[in-house]
């Protein structure tokens, strides 16, 4: 922070942002005024060339057609004899110079007698070819507009050339010639431009809180560094549903790139459940959403500026490991609940046996113990003759007893077969089976002929099928049911709703898939396939 303060102090030594903007605007106004002046000068120059050029030719023609000029142009004393004529031509035209040249361009008569006998540069003049001409020439080192008319003989020969010229006016004269109104408007435009620039610079300074360029840049750099270094994902969406902020963690969690910034959320390939939460999620409420590869805890808040809603900011945390641990704990809790139920059942049975013993009904005790032993053996045999993995078998035995407590019959399909699994895979299979069976018990409890059928096949791939007798899953909900958000607040018991999300997550981690079909018993049938087992 101290380095930021130092950079801020050094920035104040230079011109302020408002001052720099004012200077820039002044330069812009000056450039505009120069451009307007240049256009005005160009227009005035063209107008001068067109109007005065014709005037120069007219005066030269008038001078060339004067009888005395035609008679005395070659006289040795033509300079004195024709001086009144050239002076009259200057007076009539307002030109700067009127002269008579011989065909070789030597000046014979001039309104400036000192020029007599000097050569006149004809340049591109067409007067030597017998045609009237007007154009630009350097006369006495002055850029001038010249009009020339030939004096022709009877046979059409060029005997002399009448030339009238006028120097181009200066830029100031051209601007003045454009009229006082133009100068007034230019001055008014300059004043208004400077005033507007000053007001705008004050407004910029007010809206930037008096911060200068280096300070704003430093704040932006710090913001970017902090935003992209935090572990939580941050996604900001404006009112047009365009992503305005997407930090590194959010990119990793959502599988997006920087290219998503500036695009609508429905065009970047975002998980539909997350996209729906960004659009319509409840503010200030933690929600857990399961994508195909992660479990995310999201929190959405509205963003305002000056009391106006400008969008939303959503933070997200990766809860995948926590959700997996929660699933495993749920499985262990289920086994614990089953053991507790069995303990309660065994206690009741022991009380019964104790009473029979006290009554001396030893035959009844023998029959009761035999019945209980056979029933327990039947449950264990029904599982262990198809399931060789001890952990999975133990789970199924426990779930059978727990389902029976809820009035639901859990049956292992006779075609099931499962060999012993590696411990890591066995743990995941327990998570899958436990959550699927718990879900099936919840929806089947209280239904007519409540029944759950479990089928496990480890042939080409490990396939787990759990069919229930519940109401089934409608076609349009078979995707969203895996991503249904649940609150992470503690008042919701057991975190219900995360089980199916865990099923899809664990399956995806093994490169498998989960499908939902209509079961033959009328409920839903969940089919999990794990190809990595093959």
SENUFI-81650 format. One line per field, with one value per residue (C-alpha): residue number from 0; x, y, z. Coordinates in pm, whole numbers. Layout:
# residues N
n <- NUM, ...
xx <- X, ...
yy <- Y, ...
zz <- Z, ...
# end
This chain:
# residues 534
n <- 0, 1, 2, 3, 4, 5, 6, 7, 8, 9, 10, 11, 12, 13, 14, 15, 16, 17, 18, 19, 20, 21, 22, 23, 24, 25, 26, 27, 28, 29, 30, 31, 32, 33, 34, 35, 36, 37, 38, 39, 40, 41, 42, 43, 44, 45, 46, 47, 48, 49, 50, 51, 52, 53, 54, 55, 56, 57, 58, 59, 60, 61, 62, 63, 64, 65, 66, 67, 68, 69, 70, 71, 72, 73, 74, 75, 76, 77, 78, 79, 80, 81, 82, 83, 84, 85, 86, 87, 88, 89, 90, 91, 92, 93, 94, 95, 96, 97, 98, 99, 100, 101, 102, 103, 104, 105, 106, 107, 108, 109, 110, 111, 112, 113, 114, 115, 116, 117, 118, 119, 120, 121, 122, 123, 124, 125, 126, 127, 128, 129, 130, 131, 132, 133, 134, 135, 136, 137, 138, 139, 140, 141, 142, 143, 144, 145, 146, 147, 148, 149, 150, 151, 152, 153, 154, 155, 156, 157, 158, 159, 160, 161, 162, 163, 164, 165, 166, 167, 168, 169, 170, 171, 172, 173, 174, 175, 176, 177, 178, 179, 180, 181, 182, 183, 184, 185, 186, 187, 188, 189, 190, 191, 192, 193, 194, 195, 196, 197, 198, 199, 200, 201, 202, 203, 204, 205, 206, 207, 208, 209, 210, 211, 212, 213, 214, 215, 216, 217, 218, 219, 220, 221, 222, 223, 224, 225, 226, 227, 228, 229, 230, 231, 232, 233, 234, 235, 236, 237, 238, 239, 240, 241, 242, 243, 244, 245, 246, 247, 248, 249, 250, 251, 252, 253, 254, 255, 256, 257, 258, 259, 260, 261, 262, 263, 264, 265, 266, 267, 268, 269, 270, 271, 272, 273, 274, 275, 276, 277, 278, 279, 280, 281, 282, 283, 284, 285, 286, 287, 288, 289, 290, 291, 292, 293, 294, 295, 296, 297, 298, 299, 300, 301, 302, 303, 304, 305, 306, 307, 308, 309, 310, 311, 312, 313, 314, 315, 316, 317, 318, 319, 320, 321, 322, 323, 324, 325, 326, 327, 328, 329, 330, 331, 332, 333, 334, 335, 336, 337, 338, 339, 340, 341, 342, 343, 344, 345, 346, 347, 348, 349, 350, 351, 352, 353, 354, 355, 356, 357, 358, 359, 360, 361, 362, 363, 364, 365, 366, 367, 368, 369, 370, 371, 372, 373, 374, 375, 376, 377, 378, 379, 380, 381, 382, 383, 384, 385, 386, 387, 388, 389, 390, 391, 392, 393, 394, 395, 396, 397, 398, 399, 400, 401, 402, 403, 404, 405, 406, 407, 408, 409, 410, 411, 412, 413, 414, 415, 416, 417, 418, 419, 420, 421, 422, 423, 424, 425, 426, 427, 428, 429, 430, 431, 432, 433, 434, 435, 436, 437, 438, 439, 440, 441, 442, 443, 444, 445, 446, 447, 448, 449, 450, 451, 452, 453, 454, 455, 456, 457, 458, 459, 460, 461, 462, 463, 464, 465, 466, 467, 468, 469, 470, 471, 472, 473, 474, 475, 476, 477, 478, 479, 480, 481, 482, 483, 484, 485, 486, 487, 488, 489, 490, 491, 492, 493, 494, 495, 496, 497, 498, 499, 500, 501, 502, 503, 504, 505, 506, 507, 508, 509, 510, 511, 512, 513, 514, 515, 516, 517, 518, 519, 520, 521, 522, 523, 524, 525, 526, 527, 528, 529, 530, 531, 532, 533
xx <- 0, 291, 415, 68, 78, 416, 296, -10, 206, 428, 119, -1, 320, 228, -69, -405, -642, -885, -603, -472, -821, -870, -539, -636, -975, -807, -581, -885, -1065, -752, -720, -1088, -1046, -737, -925, -1216, -973, -789, -1116, -1217, -879, -900, -1253, -1152, -845, -1053, -1308, -1031, -879, -1211, -1350, -1032, -890, -1180, -1144, -774, -851, -1126, -897, -616, -857, -975, -615, -518, -814, -729, -630, -331, -193, -223, -58, 225, 314, 640, 728, 1072, 898, 606, 689, 607, 334, 131, 191, -157, -318, -152, -218, -583, -592, -454, -707, -998, -910, -760, -471, -119, 52, -37, 221, 274, 525, 683, 636, 966, 840, 1045, 853, 793, 543, 472, 275, 604, 851, 1152, 1045, 1065, 1322, 1320, 1217, 878, 862, 568, 559, 257, 95, -97, -94, 218, -3, -264, -515, -629, -505, -519, -318, -52, 294, 573, 587, 876, 913, 549, 299, 42, -273, -205, -441, -282, -433, -238, -231, -270, -169, -382, -247, -298, 61, 119, 255, 255, 93, -121, -64, -247, -146, -238, -62, -252, -385, -236, -410, -534, -673, -847, -1000, -1101, -1247, -1466, -1645, -1658, -1934, -1696, -1442, -1718, -1838, -1483, -1420, -1756, -1686, -1345, -1495, -1776, -1531, -1301, -1595, -1733, -1388, -1346, -1689, -1628, -1289, -1454, -1717, -1450, -1262, -1580, -1675, -1323, -1331, -1033, -812, -547, -448, -172, -396, -682, -443, -297, -642, -740, -422, -482, -844, -746, -472, -703, -993, -791, -592, -879, -978, -1351, -1495, -1651, -1893, -2053, -2345, -2504, -2872, -2834, -2712, -2361, -2061, -1859, -1624, -1494, -1194, -950, -1121, -1460, -1309, -1171, -1491, -1718, -1483, -1476, -1204, -1142, -1331, -1656, -1624, -1852, -2075, -2423, -2438, -2646, -2377, -2066, -2149, -2217, -2388, -2767, -2825, -2561, -2695, -3047, -2917, -2733, -3059, -3318, -3137, -3253, -3021, -2816, -2896, -2633, -2728, -2550, -2563, -2409, -2269, -2153, -1807, -1834, -2052, -2061, -2181, -2311, -2427, -2582, -2618, -2758, -2511, -2624, -2474, -2633, -2944, -2977, -2952, -2658, -2646, -2553, -2234, -2217, -1948, -1888, -1686, -1585, -1764, -1693, -1471, -1704, -2002, -1819, -1733, -2093, -2209, -1972, -2078, -2441, -2368, -2196, -2479, -2724, -2532, -2523, -2899, -2947, -2731, -2929, -3253, -3115, -3000, -3352, -3494, -3249, -3329, -3698, -3621, -3396, -3672, -3908, -3663, -3601, -3975, -4019, -3729, -3885, -4212, -4030, -4138, -3813, -3965, -4100, -3756, -3598, -3852, -3812, -3434, -3448, -3690, -3475, -3161, -3319, -3454, -3116, -2944, -3192, -3118, -2742, -2753, -2971, -2696, -2369, -2446, -2451, -2225, -1868, -1738, -1780, -1829, -2100, -2264, -2268, -2430, -2701, -2776, -2801, -3018, -3249, -3317, -3352, -3593, -3799, -3827, -3992, -4224, -4032, -3906, -3552, -3480, -3152, -3209, -3114, -2908, -2682, -2312, -2027, -1673, -1448, -1351, -1050, -1107, -1127, -1381, -1575, -1607, -1750, -1990, -2112, -2174, -2366, -2575, -2641, -2772, -2978, -3137, -3206, -3374, -3575, -3687, -3800, -4020, -4148, -4247, -4623, -4690, -4887, -4660, -4359, -4060, -3704, -3510, -3131, -2935, -2553, -2360, -1981, -1958, -1814, -1866, -1995, -2368, -2583, -2962, -3205, -3578, -3845, -4224, -4257, -4427, -4138, -3950, -4113, -3919, -3855, -3701, -3460, -3169, -3242, -3305, -2929, -2851, -3128, -2991, -3029, -2961, -2644, -2800, -2799, -3173, -3231, -3185, -2929, -2868, -3140, -3118, -2742, -2759, -2850, -2602, -2333, -2439, -2381, -2058, -1901, -2013, -1859, -1530, -1514, -1603, -1949, -2306, -2640, -2969, -3327, -3600, -3951, -3937, -4151, -4297, -4430, -4168, -3826, -3524, -3176, -2898, -2532, -2257, -1889, -1677, -1348, -1426, -1394
yy <- 0, 235, 194, 291, 608, 700, 649, 861, 1146, 1137, 1147, 1466, 1641, 1600, 1757, 1644, 1431, 1719, 1953, 1710, 1667, 2044, 2084, 1807, 1966, 2304, 2137, 1979, 2314, 2476, 2204, 2248, 2624, 2578, 2336, 2579, 2861, 2647, 2561, 2925, 3032, 2766, 2875, 3242, 3161, 2971, 3248, 3505, 3298, 3253, 3603, 3805, 3584, 3669, 4031, 4027, 3882, 4139, 4430, 4283, 4244, 4601, 4720, 4507, 4634, 5001, 5148, 5341, 5030, 4833, 5116, 5216, 4891, 4864, 5236, 5302, 5548, 5314, 5326, 5697, 5699, 5409, 5480, 5643, 5330, 5087, 5322, 5337, 4955, 4940, 5195, 5012, 4665, 4744, 4524, 4571, 4574, 4623, 4563, 4507, 4238, 4147, 3785, 3689, 3812, 4132, 4412, 4707, 4906, 4880, 5066, 5044, 5209, 5050, 4711, 4818, 4610, 4327, 3972, 3845, 3473, 3346, 3001, 2805, 3109, 3030, 3392, 3319, 3072, 3338, 3255, 3449, 3295, 3345, 3165, 3184, 3328, 3478, 3846, 4036, 3745, 3779, 3497, 3665, 3600, 3699, 3757, 3777, 3848, 3838, 4136, 3966, 4085, 4065, 3721, 3598, 3638, 3736, 4087, 4158, 4047, 4259, 4137, 4241, 4087, 4111, 3958, 3700, 3843, 3727, 3468, 3736, 3932, 3617, 3556, 3919, 3894, 3609, 3859, 3970, 3717, 3428, 3573, 3624, 3264, 3132, 3332, 3229, 2863, 2887, 3043, 2787, 2501, 2619, 2666, 2319, 2167, 2333, 2218, 1863, 1850, 1957, 1685, 1422, 1528, 1506, 1159, 1020, 1132, 1356, 1060, 1105, 871, 687, 642, 503, 266, 153, 89, -108, -316, -389, -481, -723, -877, -927, -1049, -1313, -1430, -1521, -1886, -1822, -1791, -1454, -1399, -1060, -1036, -710, -640, -767, -1106, -1039, -1155, -854, -1019, -1377, -1443, -1732, -1952, -1908, -1999, -2322, -2414, -2345, -2468, -2128, -1898, -1523, -1523, -1557, -1201, -968, -1251, -1354, -1636, -1851, -1844, -1956, -2324, -2282, -2562, -2501, -2523, -2258, -2039, -2061, -1965, -1662, -1552, -1618, -1728, -1589, -1322, -1371, -1742, -2013, -2274, -2597, -2695, -3004, -2980, -3285, -3271, -3056, -2962, -2583, -2367, -2040, -1711, -1436, -1067, -772, -499, -136, 200, 527, 332, 170, -205, -274, -652, -930, -1069, -1441, -1609, -1982, -2239, -2587, -2824, -3142, -3302, -3190, -3335, -3664, -3682, -3598, -3883, -4127, -4011, -4050, -4408, -4479, -4306, -4526, -4834, -4694, -4634, -4989, -5126, -4919, -5054, -5406, -5348, -5236, -5541, -5778, -5621, -5690, -6046, -6099, -5971, -6219, -6506, -6401, -6404, -6745, -6883, -6747, -6913, -7238, -7246, -7393, -7541, -7197, -7049, -7308, -7242, -6860, -6875, -7107, -6878, -6572, -6754, -6874, -6526, -6363, -6633, -6587, -6213, -6270, -6554, -6352, -6092, -6285, -6550, -6270, -6005, -6113, -5775, -5767, -5390, -5376, -5688, -5538, -5220, -5414, -5627, -5312, -5134, -5437, -5422, -5039, -5048, -5309, -5069, -4822, -5087, -5122, -5456, -5445, -5732, -5832, -5944, -6312, -6228, -5993, -6064, -5863, -5979, -5832, -5473, -5263, -5055, -4719, -4846, -5028, -4697, -4525, -4812, -4789, -4415, -4481, -4767, -4596, -4277, -4454, -4689, -4405, -4208, -4514, -4578, -4216, -4227, -4584, -4556, -4562, -4680, -4993, -5300, -5082, -5256, -5179, -5404, -5379, -5532, -5529, -5667, -5654, -5808, -5589, -5284, -5232, -5162, -5075, -5062, -4950, -4966, -4838, -4841, -4468, -4212, -4209, -3913, -3707, -3687, -3311, -3348, -3632, -3393, -3123, -3374, -3433, -3061, -2951, -2688, -2736, -2486, -2537, -2383, -2615, -2606, -2837, -3185, -3410, -3193, -3369, -3342, -3381, -3761, -3779, -3502, -3713, -4013, -3823, -3666, -3997, -4160, -3882, -3916, -4277, -4171, -4326, -4207, -4218, -4278, -4272, -4494, -4596, -4908, -5213, -5170, -4828, -4617, -4495, -4701, -4550, -4713, -4635, -4756, -4739, -4828, -4793, -5118, -5314
zz <- 0, 69, -288, -412, -201, -343, -697, -621, -490, -795, -1015, -848, -945, -1310, -1476, -1338, -1542, -1573, -1675, -1935, -2075, -2088, -2272, -2513, -2580, -2640, -2894, -3059, -3075, -3219, -3484, -3576, -3604, -3819, -4040, -4077, -4152, -4409, -4583, -4581, -4724, -4995, -5090, -5095, -5306, -5560, -5569, -5618, -5900, -6081, -6045, -6070, -6344, -6571, -6473, -6565, -6910, -6969, -6884, -7097, -7392, -7348, -7343, -7645, -7848, -7795, -8139, -8008, -7845, -8169, -8363, -8129, -7942, -8147, -8128, -7973, -7740, -7666, -7296, -7285, -7547, -7406, -7040, -7001, -7143, -6902, -6612, -6711, -6724, -6370, -6252, -6419, -6289, -5953, -6064, -5942, -6280, -6649, -6924, -7295, -7394, -7722, -7841, -7675, -7336, -7312, -7143, -7383, -7175, -6799, -6534, -6344, -6586, -6412, -6550, -6916, -7100, -6846, -6942, -6830, -6749, -6957, -6797, -6922, -7083, -7401, -7516, -7730, -7920, -7990, -7715, -7413, -7087, -6712, -6449, -6181, -6248, -6041, -6124, -5969, -5719, -5616, -5666, -5889, -6087, -6449, -6741, -7089, -7431, -7759, -8000, -8338, -8681, -9001, -9083, -8721, -8606, -8241, -8253, -7877, -7556, -7323, -6964, -6646, -6310, -5948, -5647, -5439, -5113, -4780, -4562, -4327, -4623, -4748, -4405, -4382, -4726, -4610, -4397, -4041, -3976, -4038, -3796, -3541, -3568, -3548, -3234, -3086, -3165, -2999, -2687, -2662, -2723, -2446, -2208, -2284, -2240, -1904, -1782, -1905, -1733, -1407, -1450, -1514, -1203, -995, -1124, -1078, -714, -777, -866, -1130, -1412, -1225, -921, -1130, -1309, -975, -832, -1142, -1120, -751, -823, -1098, -884, -586, -797, -979, -677, -444, -429, -454, -801, -887, -1175, -1243, -1486, -1604, -1671, -2029, -1896, -2023, -1820, -1706, -1455, -1452, -1229, -1262, -1004, -1171, -1507, -1360, -1176, -1474, -1746, -1922, -2057, -2073, -2404, -2207, -2072, -2267, -2392, -2280, -2028, -2265, -2536, -2345, -2286, -1914, -1718, -1746, -1370, -1298, -1579, -1436, -1091, -1234, -1394, -1125, -810, -477, -339, -20, 3, -15, -272, -364, -731, -885, -1234, -1424, -1269, -954, -662, -624, -336, -483, -338, -550, -468, -657, -757, -752, -839, -727, -633, -977, -1033, -1265, -1242, -1002, -847, -771, -562, -577, -384, -487, -248, -443, -179, 98, -86, -142, 227, 311, 88, 252, 597, 494, 391, 722, 908, 723, 838, 1191, 1184, 1059, 1340, 1588, 1448, 1466, 1823, 1910, 1731, 1904, 2241, 2187, 2082, 2385, 2612, 2452, 2498, 2858, 2930, 2771, 2976, 3295, 3199, 3135, 2769, 2644, 2327, 2231, 2293, 2064, 1790, 1816, 1799, 1499, 1319, 1384, 1274, 951, 870, 926, 723, 439, 422, 433, 179, -59, -69, -31, -292, -555, -400, -318, -207, 173, 203, -64, 78, 427, 293, 111, 420, 632, 374, 352, 724, 723, 427, 606, 901, 658, 518, 189, 58, -82, -322, -488, -846, -888, -1196, -999, -968, -818, -752, -487, -565, -487, -171, -354, -605, -331, -143, -451, -520, -159, -212, -532, -392, -61, -217, -483, -229, 17, -260, -363, -4, 32, -280, -228, 137, 173, -184, -264, -269, -181, -336, -446, -683, -695, -983, -998, -1296, -1328, -1673, -1949, -1726, -1375, -1400, -1100, -1142, -871, -953, -715, -693, -643, -871, -1122, -1270, -1550, -1874, -1846, -1497, -1569, -1621, -1365, -1084, -1064, -1033, -801, -565, -190, 83, 281, 592, 893, 951, 654, 806, 651, 349, 152, -224, -261, -294, -662, -741, -575, -782, -1105, -975, -867, -1191, -1397, -1208, -1333, -1688, -1661, -1696, -1517, -1698, -1575, -1724, -1635, -1417, -1485, -1135, -1234, -1062, -1175, -1270, -1219, -1420, -1343, -1577, -1479, -1786, -1595, -1419, -1744
# end
